[in-house]
Amino acid sequence: MQKIKIFLLVLMISCTRNPKQDFVFEKIECSPSEMPEYDGEVVTLLDNQTGKPLRDTLVERVVKTRTIFKPCREYIYLATYKDSLNRPISSSKVWMMATGTRWEGQKAKQDEIIVQYEFDDTQLQQIKKYFVNRLLLGNPWQVKQKEGIVENVKGVWMHPFRSNQYNFTEVAPFPEVKFPLQIGKTWTSQLSIGPGWGDWSTTSIHNEYKVTELTEIKTPYKEFKKCWKVYATSSANFGESIHEFWFDEAYGFIKMHYTNYQAQTLTFELLDVMDK
């Protein structure tokens, strides 16, 4: 009888527990389209006399490639976010897949990726305490969204993982390389932030990039023997952010390390790559 009571007590305790379930990313169907021959910008030609639109035309034709962002290739990153004293704020996963189609935001130049963010609502209020842009606290939390990337013979560029607690990557240098890569190479870019971005609205950001070395780097996914390390800075009226990243010519941006203008850090490291 005593053994039966003990067994029933253990069973009741185990049934009342509600352990946190592992987050499961949504399975996304992938139906790639035929790869375009070129990337480019679409501009509208106007009639000189009337000023009315005549036709759209493609300019800056750049030979298209899909070596890194292969259609249906999936990436998983580990995102580690820390405060200015190096104390953990959050640690979660980010999933990304190239769909092999054009992004609606700029069909002539950018391919589409789908990004999913691991989400734990029990940590939401704690994470929001560290937002550098307090005016964005009311924005809804994003679990899935579509973004754009550029990959062609001239270079690779992508929108950063810029939702939720990672939104400050919007005002840091975007992940970008320009071919051919070599140590010491530099380039610049400008970004104008539109309305709706709180403290950053209607501001201009100047970015500077420099390739600093060709090096080995070990990630949770695997060790890469030849990666280009790029050191980039952004300057704006609210402060300077730093973005150091490592780029592999077959897998892309395998590690990205940010230091924002409030000295918080954010690191994305490649955990897994799945080709279909």
Backbone as CSV, one residue per row, in Angstrom:
resi,resn,N_x,N_y,N_z,CA_x,CA_y,CA_z,C_x,C_y,C_z
1,MET,0.821,-1.208,0.000,0.000,0.000,0.000,0.856,1.259,0.000
2,GLN,1.950,1.264,0.783,2.833,2.433,0.849,3.463,2.717,-0.503
3,LYS,3.862,1.671,-1.222,4.463,1.835,-2.547,3.473,2.442,-3.521
4,ILE,2.200,2.031,-3.402,1.183,2.558,-4.294,0.967,4.038,-4.044
5,LYS,0.949,4.456,-2.758,0.780,5.872,-2.423,1.916,6.715,-2.984
6,ILE,3.149,6.206,-2.847,4.310,6.944,-3.353,4.227,7.097,-4.863
7,PHE,3.845,6.021,-5.545,3.724,6.053,-6.992,2.683,7.079,-7.433
8,LEU,1.509,7.090,-6.730,0.458,8.032,-7.083,0.895,9.468,-6.841
9,LEU,1.680,9.717,-5.768,2.157,11.062,-5.470,3.108,11.548,-6.557
10,VAL,4.028,10.678,-6.989,4.963,11.026,-8.061,4.223,11.305,-9.349
11,LEU,3.206,10.502,-9.638,2.433,10.673,-10.858,1.700,12.017,-10.846
12,MET,1.107,12.393,-9.672,0.390,13.660,-9.574,1.328,14.846,-9.770
13,ILE,2.534,14.768,-9.182,3.499,15.860,-9.313,3.921,16.024,-10.766
14,SER,4.217,14.889,-11.448,4.671,14.960,-12.837,3.579,15.496,-13.748
15,CYS,2.298,15.219,-13.404,1.215,15.684,-14.252,0.957,17.183,-14.096
16,THR,1.278,17.725,-12.918,1.019,19.139,-12.689,2.152,20.021,-13.186
17,ARG,3.304,19.472,-13.508,4.405,20.262,-14.027,4.078,20.741,-15.439
18,ASN,4.568,21.903,-15.753,4.345,22.457,-17.093,5.662,23.015,-17.617
19,PRO,6.600,22.135,-17.961,7.908,22.612,-18.393,7.809,23.398,-19.683
20,LYS,8.708,24.389,-19.853,8.743,25.195,-21.071,9.101,24.314,-22.268
21,GLN,8.260,24.345,-23.279,8.500,23.543,-24.465,9.525,24.225,-25.362
22,ASP,10.330,23.422,-26.051,11.277,23.976,-27.004,10.510,24.673,-28.125
23,PHE,11.020,25.829,-28.510,10.375,26.586,-29.586,10.570,25.827,-30.902
24,VAL,9.521,25.751,-31.691,9.573,25.069,-32.986,9.289,26.090,-34.070
25,PHE,10.224,26.237,-34.998,10.019,27.155,-36.108,8.986,26.580,-37.071
26,GLU,8.201,27.461,-37.646,7.191,27.045,-38.609,7.854,26.479,-39.864
27,LYS,7.291,25.410,-40.376,7.792,24.848,-41.630,7.251,25.666,-42.792
28,ILE,8.151,26.139,-43.623,7.786,27.011,-44.733,7.965,26.265,-46.052
29,GLU,6.924,26.273,-46.866,7.032,25.678,-48.188,7.913,26.562,-49.073
30,CYS,8.732,25.929,-49.879,9.664,26.672,-50.728,9.438,26.281,-52.182
31,SER,9.052,27.247,-53.005,8.802,27.015,-54.432,9.569,28.055,-55.237
32,PRO,10.851,27.826,-55.468,11.680,28.835,-56.152,11.256,29.047,-57.602
33,SER,11.513,30.249,-58.073,11.273,30.580,-59.463,12.598,30.547,-60.220
34,GLU,12.529,30.695,-61.526,13.754,30.714,-62.325,14.589,31.940,-61.959
35,MET,15.893,31.741,-61.810,16.752,32.846,-61.407,16.834,33.883,-62.511
36,PRO,16.639,35.170,-62.168,16.790,36.226,-63.178,18.230,36.287,-63.684
37,GLU,18.406,36.810,-64.873,19.749,36.926,-65.443,20.522,38.074,-64.801
38,TYR,19.786,39.133,-64.409,20.440,40.325,-63.880,19.733,40.835,-62.626
39,ASP,20.504,41.548,-61.807,19.959,42.449,-60.798,20.052,43.863,-61.354
40,GLY,19.172,44.725,-60.897,19.242,46.100,-61.368,18.269,46.999,-60.645
41,GLU,18.248,48.246,-61.042,17.312,49.216,-60.499,16.296,49.568,-61.588
42,VAL,15.034,49.628,-61.212,14.001,50.047,-62.150,13.739,51.539,-61.949
43,VAL,13.860,52.305,-63.017,13.559,53.734,-62.960,12.454,54.038,-63.965
44,THR,11.693,55.067,-63.673,10.607,55.482,-64.560,11.059,56.660,-65.404
45,LEU,11.002,56.498,-66.714,11.350,57.584,-67.628,10.149,58.507,-67.798
46,LEU,10.420,59.820,-67.762,9.360,60.807,-67.872,9.445,61.544,-69.198
47,ASP,8.303,61.962,-69.691,8.247,62.785,-70.891,8.809,64.173,-70.585
48,ASN,9.751,64.654,-71.393,10.405,65.938,-71.134,9.438,67.113,-71.133
49,GLN,8.407,67.028,-71.923,7.485,68.150,-72.055,6.344,68.103,-71.035
50,THR,5.754,66.940,-70.857,4.587,66.836,-69.976,4.945,66.388,-68.562
51,GLY,6.097,65.738,-68.414,6.471,65.215,-67.099,5.750,63.941,-66.726
52,LYS,4.950,63.404,-67.653,4.201,62.183,-67.371,5.081,60.953,-67.581
53,PRO,4.818,59.888,-66.809,5.604,58.660,-66.966,5.440,58.061,-68.353
54,LEU,6.570,57.638,-68.933,6.532,56.984,-70.235,6.618,55.462,-70.078
55,ARG,7.663,55.007,-69.404,7.841,53.569,-69.212,8.872,53.338,-68.110
56,ASP,8.832,52.140,-67.557,9.850,51.712,-66.606,10.976,51.012,-67.356
57,THR,12.201,51.249,-66.909,13.334,50.594,-67.553,14.335,50.126,-66.510
58,LEU,15.040,49.048,-66.807,16.011,48.465,-65.889,17.385,49.070,-66.151
59,VAL,18.011,49.588,-65.107,19.349,50.155,-65.233,20.302,49.393,-64.308
60,GLU,21.591,49.641,-64.465,22.644,48.987,-63.675,22.465,47.467,-63.694
61,ARG,22.526,46.885,-64.859,22.345,45.451,-65.009,23.597,44.727,-64.511
62,VAL,23.430,43.941,-63.437,24.536,43.206,-62.820,24.202,41.723,-62.870
63,VAL,25.143,40.914,-63.319,24.899,39.475,-63.457,24.504,38.872,-62.107
64,LYS,23.388,38.166,-62.089,22.803,37.609,-60.877,23.469,36.294,-60.486
65,THR,23.637,36.049,-59.180,24.109,34.760,-58.672,23.257,34.343,-57.474
66,ARG,23.247,33.059,-57.204,22.607,32.510,-55.998,23.479,31.376,-55.459
67,THR,24.689,31.756,-55.044,25.644,30.780,-54.518,25.495,30.613,-53.019
68,ILE,25.292,31.718,-52.320,25.149,31.701,-50.857,23.694,31.502,-50.472
69,PHE,22.843,32.384,-50.971,21.417,32.287,-50.672,20.755,31.370,-51.690
70,LYS,21.147,30.102,-51.626,20.585,29.108,-52.531,19.096,28.932,-52.243
71,PRO,18.289,28.750,-53.274,16.864,28.544,-53.042,16.598,27.399,-52.065
72,CYS,15.794,27.693,-51.068,15.349,26.736,-50.042,16.430,26.389,-49.013
73,ARG,17.596,27.012,-49.100,18.621,26.792,-48.072,18.172,27.453,-46.765
74,GLU,18.321,26.711,-45.664,17.939,27.212,-44.350,19.183,27.463,-43.494
75,TYR,19.156,28.561,-42.768,20.206,28.897,-41.812,19.586,29.014,-40.418
76,ILE,20.323,28.583,-39.409,19.927,28.832,-38.024,21.106,29.490,-37.312
77,TYR,20.830,30.611,-36.650,21.841,31.346,-35.893,21.488,31.343,-34.407
78,LEU,22.511,31.379,-33.573,22.333,31.627,-32.149,22.585,33.105,-31.901
79,ALA,21.614,33.787,-31.309,21.715,35.220,-31.025,21.929,35.424,-29.534
80,THR,23.047,36.070,-29.182,23.378,36.337,-27.788,23.447,37.838,-27.565
81,TYR,22.587,38.319,-26.705,22.428,39.756,-26.460,22.851,40.063,-25.022
82,LYS,23.763,41.054,-24.856,24.286,41.383,-23.523,24.248,42.890,-23.282
83,ASP,24.192,43.264,-21.992,24.173,44.682,-21.663,25.590,45.248,-21.658
84,SER,25.709,46.518,-21.301,27.004,47.197,-21.367,28.017,46.664,-20.367
85,LEU,27.547,45.887,-19.379,28.447,45.270,-18.388,28.675,43.791,-18.691
86,ASN,28.309,43.380,-19.900,28.513,42.009,-20.385,27.614,40.990,-19.672
87,ARG,26.495,41.457,-19.133,25.546,40.551,-18.491,24.490,40.116,-19.506
88,PRO,24.099,38.831,-19.510,23.145,38.327,-20.510,21.781,39.002,-20.415
89,ILE,21.239,39.359,-21.559,19.873,39.851,-21.662,18.981,38.769,-22.255
90,SER,19.424,38.174,-23.352,18.662,37.084,-23.958,19.593,36.212,-24.788
91,SER,19.164,34.976,-24.967,19.856,34.037,-25.844,18.782,33.222,-26.563
92,SER,18.732,33.332,-27.884,17.679,32.663,-28.636,18.158,32.386,-30.056
93,LYS,17.320,31.690,-30.815,17.689,31.303,-32.167,16.935,32.146,-33.199
94,VAL,17.589,32.301,-34.333,16.985,32.969,-35.479,17.110,32.029,-36.674
95,TRP,16.017,31.838,-37.382,15.969,30.952,-38.551,15.771,31.796,-39.797
96,MET,16.439,31.423,-40.867,16.343,32.176,-42.119,16.336,31.212,-43.298
97,MET,15.503,31.492,-44.291,15.485,30.677,-45.512,15.367,31.573,-46.730
98,ALA,16.185,31.298,-47.730,16.061,31.953,-49.035,14.983,31.229,-49.828
99,THR,13.985,31.974,-50.307,12.858,31.331,-50.993,13.106,31.111,-52.476
100,GLY,14.152,31.730,-53.026,14.394,31.589,-54.457,13.419,32.387,-55.296
101,THR,12.823,33.426,-54.701,11.927,34.319,-55.419,12.357,35.760,-55.153
102,ARG,11.772,36.694,-55.855,12.092,38.102,-55.658,11.311,38.659,-54.467
103,TRP,11.945,39.623,-53.775,11.312,40.291,-52.641,10.376,41.383,-53.155
104,GLU,9.182,41.431,-52.584,8.179,42.390,-53.053,8.643,43.838,-52.905
105,GLY,9.523,44.105,-51.927,9.954,45.472,-51.695,10.832,46.045,-52.793
106,GLN,11.534,45.185,-53.539,12.401,45.663,-54.626,12.668,44.498,-55.579
107,LYS,11.694,44.208,-56.411,11.716,42.995,-57.217,12.849,42.942,-58.227
108,ALA,13.313,44.084,-58.697,14.340,44.077,-59.734,15.725,43.766,-59.192
109,LYS,15.905,43.890,-57.884,17.260,43.786,-57.347,17.413,42.802,-56.193
110,GLN,16.382,42.654,-55.375,16.535,41.880,-54.143,15.757,40.580,-54.181
111,ASP,16.404,39.534,-53.669,15.742,38.256,-53.456,15.078,38.254,-52.079
112,GLU,14.137,37.346,-51.914,13.388,37.259,-50.664,13.997,36.230,-49.717
113,ILE,14.054,36.592,-48.451,14.323,35.625,-47.389,13.189,35.719,-46.378
114,ILE,12.905,34.609,-45.733,11.950,34.595,-44.623,12.739,34.383,-43.345
115,VAL,12.463,35.216,-42.348,13.165,35.152,-41.067,12.153,34.818,-39.976
116,GLN,12.532,33.885,-39.093,11.716,33.567,-37.929,12.556,33.760,-36.665
117,TYR,11.913,34.355,-35.644,12.588,34.626,-34.377,12.014,33.740,-33.278
118,GLU,12.909,33.067,-32.567,12.469,32.297,-31.402,11.869,33.265,-30.384
119,PHE,10.746,32.887,-29.801,9.992,33.815,-28.960,9.602,33.156,-27.644
120,ASP,9.918,33.815,-26.540,9.528,33.361,-25.208,8.836,34.534,-24.512
121,ASP,7.505,34.500,-24.456,6.782,35.652,-23.911,7.005,35.863,-22.429
122,THR,7.559,34.857,-21.722,7.835,35.040,-20.292,9.005,35.989,-20.068
123,GLN,9.844,36.197,-21.097,10.998,37.073,-20.961,10.781,38.451,-21.591
124,LEU,9.593,38.651,-22.144,9.351,39.847,-22.957,9.555,41.139,-22.172
125,GLN,8.935,41.259,-21.014,9.030,42.498,-20.254,10.455,42.764,-19.775
126,GLN,11.176,41.714,-19.418,12.564,41.885,-18.986,13.436,42.375,-20.144
127,ILE,13.235,41.810,-21.321,14.012,42.205,-22.490,13.735,43.665,-22.860
128,LYS,12.478,44.074,-22.774,12.113,45.431,-23.182,12.755,46.509,-22.307
129,LYS,13.206,46.144,-21.120,13.874,47.107,-20.246,15.177,47.610,-20.864
130,TYR,15.719,46.858,-21.820,17.023,47.187,-22.388,16.923,47.844,-23.762
131,PHE,15.720,48.145,-24.216,15.579,48.783,-25.522,16.328,50.114,-25.550
132,VAL,17.177,50.306,-26.553,17.894,51.576,-26.660,16.993,52.662,-27.229
133,ASN,15.971,52.268,-27.972,15.015,53.207,-28.561,13.678,52.992,-27.856
134,ARG,13.427,53.759,-26.806,12.256,53.540,-25.962,10.939,53.780,-26.701
135,LEU,10.984,54.562,-27.764,9.768,54.861,-28.507,9.265,53.666,-29.309
136,LEU,10.052,52.595,-29.386,9.631,51.402,-30.118,9.065,50.324,-29.202
137,LEU,8.914,50.633,-27.917,8.440,49.633,-26.962,7.044,49.117,-27.289
138,GLY,6.229,49.957,-27.898,4.866,49.544,-28.188,4.706,48.739,-29.456
139,ASN,5.778,48.568,-30.222,5.670,47.812,-31.476,5.351,46.343,-31.200
140,PRO,4.517,45.725,-32.009,4.215,44.297,-31.805,5.451,43.434,-32.020
141,TRP,5.535,42.349,-31.260,6.658,41.423,-31.383,6.522,40.626,-32.673
142,GLN,7.632,40.504,-33.384,7.627,39.793,-34.660,8.147,38.373,-34.480
143,VAL,7.389,37.413,-34.974,7.849,36.024,-34.973,8.326,35.616,-36.363
144,LYS,7.695,36.162,-37.403,8.081,35.829,-38.778,7.938,37.056,-39.658
145,GLN,8.879,37.265,-40.566,8.755,38.360,-41.517,9.582,38.071,-42.766
146,LYS,9.286,38.812,-43.819,10.020,38.707,-45.073,10.970,39.885,-45.208
147,GLU,12.170,39.605,-45.699,13.181,40.634,-45.896,13.819,40.451,-47.274
148,GLY,14.736,41.376,-47.613,15.393,41.315,-48.903,16.899,41.156,-48.776
149,ILE,17.485,40.501,-49.763,18.941,40.350,-49.842,19.375,40.627,-51.278
150,VAL,20.642,40.951,-51.442,21.228,41.130,-52.769,22.421,40.184,-52.885
151,GLU,22.457,39.424,-53.957,23.619,38.574,-54.237,23.860,38.562,-55.742
152,ASN,25.006,39.092,-56.160,25.378,39.087,-57.567,26.895,39.146,-57.686
153,VAL,27.401,39.313,-58.891,28.853,39.246,-59.090,29.588,40.435,-58.476
154,LYS,28.853,41.490,-58.103,29.489,42.672,-57.516,29.558,42.619,-56.002
155,GLY,28.710,41.784,-55.359,28.753,41.728,-53.910,27.536,41.058,-53.310
156,VAL,27.525,41.058,-51.973,26.431,40.456,-51.213,26.016,41.448,-50.136
157,TRP,24.710,41.593,-49.962,24.153,42.536,-48.985,22.865,41.938,-48.442
158,MET,22.572,42.200,-47.181,21.308,41.721,-46.630,20.777,42.696,-45.583
159,HIS,19.443,42.730,-45.473,18.844,43.386,-44.329,19.287,42.630,-43.081
160,PRO,19.604,43.326,-42.015,20.004,42.628,-40.792,18.794,41.997,-40.112
161,PHE,19.052,41.166,-39.117,17.985,40.684,-38.248,17.630,41.867,-37.337
162,ARG,16.551,42.553,-37.657,16.309,43.881,-37.087,14.975,44.013,-36.370
163,SER,14.414,42.920,-35.918,13.143,42.970,-35.194,13.352,42.713,-33.705
164,ASN,12.316,43.073,-32.929,12.277,42.774,-31.501,13.453,43.408,-30.756
165,GLN,14.147,42.648,-29.912,15.262,43.226,-29.161,16.477,43.517,-30.038
166,TYR,16.429,43.097,-31.286,17.552,43.310,-32.200,17.340,44.531,-33.097
167,ASN,16.340,45.362,-32.796,15.987,46.425,-33.742,17.088,47.463,-33.932
168,PHE,18.039,47.563,-33.005,19.098,48.570,-33.180,20.063,48.223,-34.309
169,THR,19.993,47.006,-34.858,20.831,46.693,-36.015,20.428,47.528,-37.234
170,GLU,19.235,48.122,-37.189,18.793,48.990,-38.274,19.691,50.214,-38.414
171,VAL,20.293,50.674,-37.316,21.128,51.873,-37.359,22.616,51.549,-37.232
172,ALA,22.959,50.281,-37.403,24.351,49.849,-37.501,24.633,49.501,-38.959
173,PRO,25.897,49.365,-39.353,26.176,48.973,-40.742,25.518,47.640,-41.090
174,PHE,24.839,47.588,-42.218,24.212,46.349,-42.658,25.297,45.339,-43.069
175,PRO,25.006,44.038,-42.980,25.945,43.043,-43.512,26.130,43.251,-45.014
176,GLU,27.387,43.485,-45.430,27.649,43.795,-46.835,29.104,43.533,-47.176
177,VAL,29.341,42.942,-48.348,30.691,42.846,-48.897,30.640,43.235,-50.370
178,LYS,31.737,43.792,-50.836,31.873,44.159,-52.240,33.058,43.400,-52.845
179,PHE,32.811,42.734,-53.949,33.846,41.947,-54.619,34.672,42.815,-55.567
180,PRO,35.932,42.452,-55.824,36.665,41.377,-55.162,37.141,41.805,-53.773
181,LEU,37.178,40.855,-52.841,37.613,41.153,-51.487,39.125,41.042,-51.374
182,GLN,39.706,41.949,-50.629,41.130,41.901,-50.324,41.379,42.700,-49.053
183,ILE,42.416,42.337,-48.332,42.734,43.012,-47.076,43.033,44.485,-47.347
184,GLY,42.424,45.341,-46.556,42.608,46.773,-46.705,41.547,47.452,-47.539
185,LYS,40.705,46.700,-48.241,39.674,47.300,-49.082,38.656,48.037,-48.217
186,THR,38.206,49.196,-48.672,37.225,49.994,-47.943,36.092,50.410,-48.867
187,TRP,34.945,50.702,-48.264,33.827,51.290,-48.987,32.902,51.981,-47.975
188,THR,31.988,52.762,-48.468,31.061,53.493,-47.609,29.643,53.324,-48.117
189,SER,28.690,53.667,-47.262,27.287,53.677,-47.665,26.526,54.669,-46.807
190,GLN,25.376,55.078,-47.295,24.501,56.000,-46.579,23.129,55.354,-46.406
191,LEU,22.492,55.645,-45.294,21.145,55.144,-45.050,20.293,56.276,-44.492
192,SER,19.153,56.502,-45.116,18.197,57.489,-44.619,17.043,56.748,-43.955
193,ILE,16.831,57.014,-42.664,15.761,56.361,-41.917,14.486,57.164,-42.083
194,GLY,13.420,56.495,-42.463,12.143,57.166,-42.640,11.388,57.311,-41.334
195,PRO,10.136,57.735,-41.399,9.316,57.868,-40.190,8.942,56.505,-39.624
196,GLY,8.540,56.500,-38.366,8.097,55.265,-37.732,9.164,54.522,-36.967
197,TRP,10.365,55.095,-36.893,11.475,54.433,-36.190,11.839,55.142,-34.881
198,GLY,10.905,55.811,-34.271,11.148,56.404,-32.961,12.284,57.411,-32.962
199,ASP,13.245,57.220,-32.072,14.379,58.135,-31.945,15.184,58.267,-33.233
200,TRP,15.085,57.270,-34.103,15.921,57.249,-35.309,15.204,57.828,-36.529
201,SER,13.951,58.194,-36.390,13.155,58.652,-37.532,13.780,59.875,-38.197
202,THR,13.706,59.865,-39.517,14.160,60.985,-40.370,15.591,61.413,-40.056
203,THR,16.457,60.429,-39.825,17.876,60.713,-39.620,18.689,60.065,-40.735
204,SER,19.931,60.508,-40.867,20.838,59.981,-41.881,22.013,59.299,-41.193
205,ILE,22.409,58.155,-41.724,23.486,57.369,-41.129,24.583,57.155,-42.164
206,HIS,25.819,57.384,-41.760,26.974,57.176,-42.623,27.722,55.938,-42.151
207,ASN,27.954,54.988,-43.058,28.626,53.730,-42.739,29.970,53.636,-43.447
208,GLU,30.966,53.132,-42.737,32.290,52.892,-43.309,32.701,51.445,-43.039
209,TYR,33.229,50.793,-44.083,33.616,49.386,-44.010,35.095,49.232,-44.355
210,LYS,35.738,48.241,-43.710,37.117,47.920,-44.056,37.371,46.426,-43.851
211,VAL,37.937,45.780,-44.868,38.335,44.375,-44.751,39.661,44.331,-43.993
212,THR,39.670,43.666,-42.846,40.850,43.711,-41.974,41.733,42.479,-42.046
213,GLU,41.155,41.309,-42.380,41.995,40.104,-42.452,41.253,38.951,-43.115
214,LEU,42.028,37.989,-43.541,41.528,36.699,-44.009,41.950,35.680,-42.967
215,THR,40.993,35.057,-42.300,41.324,34.316,-41.094,40.490,33.055,-40.942
216,GLU,40.883,32.228,-39.984,40.089,31.070,-39.583,39.124,31.494,-38.488
217,ILE,37.971,30.859,-38.466,37.026,31.119,-37.380,36.195,29.862,-37.133
218,LYS,35.966,29.585,-35.865,35.181,28.412,-35.479,33.801,28.867,-35.020
219,THR,32.770,28.281,-35.606,31.399,28.552,-35.209,30.784,27.262,-34.674
220,PRO,29.633,27.330,-34.036,28.975,26.093,-33.603,28.647,25.157,-34.758
221,TYR,28.530,25.708,-35.973,28.227,24.876,-37.132,29.459,24.113,-37.591
222,LYS,30.566,24.823,-37.815,31.809,24.184,-38.201,32.924,25.223,-38.188
223,GLU,34.139,24.759,-38.420,35.280,25.664,-38.500,35.493,26.067,-39.957
224,PHE,35.649,27.365,-40.164,35.878,27.893,-41.502,37.338,28.318,-41.614
225,LYS,38.005,27.863,-42.653,39.444,28.081,-42.792,39.793,29.445,-43.366
226,LYS,38.961,29.955,-44.284,39.274,31.232,-44.928,38.039,32.125,-44.922
227,CYS,37.988,33.009,-43.938,36.878,33.943,-43.824,37.403,35.367,-43.856
228,TRP,36.673,36.212,-44.544,37.016,37.621,-44.574,36.397,38.321,-43.375
229,LYS,37.230,39.001,-42.602,36.722,39.779,-41.474,36.595,41.239,-41.897
230,VAL,35.417,41.807,-41.603,35.134,43.193,-41.965,34.795,43.969,-40.689
231,TYR,35.390,45.138,-40.571,35.118,46.029,-39.440,34.377,47.243,-39.991
232,ALA,33.186,47.501,-39.449,32.354,48.580,-39.976,31.822,49.447,-38.844
233,THR,31.684,50.732,-39.124,31.141,51.675,-38.139,30.040,52.507,-38.772
234,SER,29.096,52.917,-37.949,28.049,53.829,-38.393,28.085,55.081,-37.536
235,SER,27.862,56.222,-38.158,27.840,57.505,-37.449,26.496,58.168,-37.670
236,ALA,25.880,58.608,-36.570,24.598,59.312,-36.628,24.561,60.323,-35.500
237,ASN,23.545,61.176,-35.502,23.491,62.215,-34.476,23.212,61.668,-33.088
238,PHE,22.737,60.416,-32.987,22.470,59.825,-31.682,23.621,58.951,-31.187
239,GLY,24.654,58.731,-32.020,25.802,57.962,-31.569,26.380,57.066,-32.648
240,GLU,27.428,56.331,-32.278,28.141,55.451,-33.206,27.944,53.989,-32.812
241,SER,27.730,53.145,-33.814,27.639,51.701,-33.610,28.736,51.005,-34.397
242,ILE,29.131,49.831,-33.923,30.185,49.042,-34.554,29.622,47.684,-34.957
243,HIS,30.004,47.230,-36.131,29.610,45.905,-36.593,30.841,45.201,-37.160
244,GLU,31.261,44.144,-36.484,32.332,43.279,-36.990,31.682,41.987,-37.482
245,PHE,32.020,41.566,-38.697,31.428,40.329,-39.184,32.432,39.528,-40.003
246,TRP,32.142,38.237,-40.106,33.008,37.296,-40.810,32.204,36.717,-41.973
247,PHE,32.814,36.751,-43.156,32.111,36.376,-44.380,32.829,35.223,-45.062
248,ASP,32.078,34.161,-45.356,32.588,33.019,-46.104,31.953,33.019,-47.483
249,GLU,32.744,32.768,-48.515,32.249,32.916,-49.881,31.266,31.829,-50.294
250,ALA,31.119,30.767,-49.482,30.130,29.733,-49.778,28.906,29.818,-48.870
251,TYR,29.085,30.352,-47.659,27.991,30.373,-46.682,27.557,31.779,-46.271
252,GLY,28.295,32.793,-46.667,27.870,34.152,-46.365,28.309,34.642,-45.001
253,PHE,27.409,35.323,-44.316,27.722,35.977,-43.041,27.573,34.955,-41.915
254,ILE,28.705,34.371,-41.532,28.647,33.248,-40.593,28.724,33.698,-39.139
255,LYS,29.228,34.918,-38.906,29.224,35.484,-37.555,29.131,36.997,-37.677
256,MET,28.268,37.591,-36.845,28.088,39.040,-36.834,28.084,39.512,-35.387
257,HIS,28.948,40.462,-35.085,29.073,40.962,-33.709,28.864,42.477,-33.697
258,TYR,27.816,42.912,-33.010,27.458,44.322,-32.936,27.792,44.894,-31.556
259,THR,28.224,46.149,-31.548,28.291,46.943,-30.324,27.525,48.227,-30.610
260,ASN,26.380,48.405,-29.944,25.561,49.565,-30.278,26.025,50.807,-29.521
261,TYR,25.363,51.924,-29.779,25.829,53.204,-29.249,25.566,53.361,-27.745
262,GLN,24.956,52.340,-27.122,24.838,52.310,-25.670,25.704,51.200,-25.074
263,ALA,26.664,50.712,-25.870,27.668,49.712,-25.449,27.078,48.333,-25.158
264,GLN,25.843,48.073,-25.598,25.322,46.717,-25.562,25.935,45.923,-26.714
265,THR,26.012,44.607,-26.567,26.564,43.767,-27.632,25.545,42.723,-28.077
266,LEU,25.654,42.341,-29.327,24.774,41.335,-29.914,25.586,40.518,-30.897
267,THR,25.557,39.193,-30.721,26.331,38.304,-31.582,25.425,37.254,-32.212
268,PHE,25.511,37.118,-33.524,24.834,36.040,-34.247,25.902,35.067,-34.736
269,GLU,25.799,33.803,-34.333,26.748,32.773,-34.778,25.992,31.656,-35.474
270,LEU,26.568,31.163,-36.555,25.924,30.127,-37.348,25.884,28.799,-36.591
271,LEU,24.655,28.265,-36.422,24.461,26.984,-35.746,24.300,25.826,-36.722
272,ASP,23.601,26.091,-37.822,23.301,24.993,-38.749,22.932,25.550,-40.114
273,VAL,23.200,24.762,-41.139,22.810,25.070,-42.510,22.196,23.811,-43.112
274,MET,21.039,23.956,-43.725,20.345,22.807,-44.304,20.001,23.113,-45.761
275,ASP,20.549,22.332,-46.667,20.233,22.470,-48.083,19.206,21.430,-48.475
276,LYS,18.288,21.824,-49.355,17.244,20.906,-49.808,17.490,20.544,-51.268
